[in-house]
């Protein structure tokens, strides 16, 4: 039987749980119950991003006579001096009260040189938007160096992951890079952009970022800078002679509940598709000559009856019917992160192929 350390010998100990002698395992009392196991699990979860902070706090502690040689002493224990210095610097700059358990130490590392107020602001944003480390780093970089085109894509496949700091929380949020690249390639400074299905206001924020003018509308405005308007009835007069229209509509039934009864996602298939014929016609009437319409869409697949699926060409045909011509098509696939483990398991069991395809179609008048 493996030796167990006593509570006095171990700094991190949970009731009825003990580290093994080599420190590489966790053992539990035989009489531990379900609730106690769950509580231990919760505490263990918080340690994922905490260990580096603990080491940093340890190296920052007053070592008395060893203060100047503490890194040499620590190296004897197997630590690398440069790693310890990094852990120590981050722990010194970020107070324990500012450390967020839901984020990794590497998330905190991105902001340790900022003021405590800025640290809190960015770390809270990271939690709210579920940013990966890469997304977090890019968001901070974009804010610090707005002239750097870190989001710019040079090929016709644009891969972006997750959400970012632009736009407010909304069921239809997409990565800002899709909008930023569209504006970069198809508009110029001070051009007028119109978004008839503004959702969380992403296009507004992207236009501000790239110095474009923007008029945004929605049947159910989520922000004060979005005006109430039903695109099926046409555009307000102020949108006349715009340079580009960006349309990111509901992808049919995919988020019908989140969008609500007013949304076109509540319509039946033919009526839903007919709406895009109306949108194509209304948009043609207000866009300036040679202006662009950017249309973001993914297919809707009915796994029970493919006759009720909606493919990208179903939309394209309706825009072409109203006089629009295709300028370019970009692949902007969804991330695999959109699917949960149970979705993947179900797809395997039912021999169904999950879809990531999403395309940005640039039409021209």
Secondary structure, 3 states (H helix, E strand, C coil): CCCECCCCCCCCCECCEEEECCCCCEEECCCCCHHHHHHHHHHHHHHCCCHHHHHHHHHHCCCHHHHHHHHHHHHHCCCCHHHHHHHHHHHHHCCHHHCCCCCCHHHHHCCCCCCHHHHHHHHHHHHHHCCCHHHHHHHHHHHHCCCCCCCCCCCCECCCCCCCCCCCCCCCCCCHHHHHHHHHHHCCCCCEEEECCCCCCHHHHHHHHCCCEEEEEECCCCCCCCEECCHHHCCCHHHCCEEEEEECCCCHHHHHHHHCCCCHHHCCHHHHHHHHHHHHHHHHHHEEEEEEEEEEECCECCCCCHHHCECHHHHHHHHHHCCCEEEEEEECCCCHHHCCHHHHHHHHHHCCCCCCCCEEEEEEC
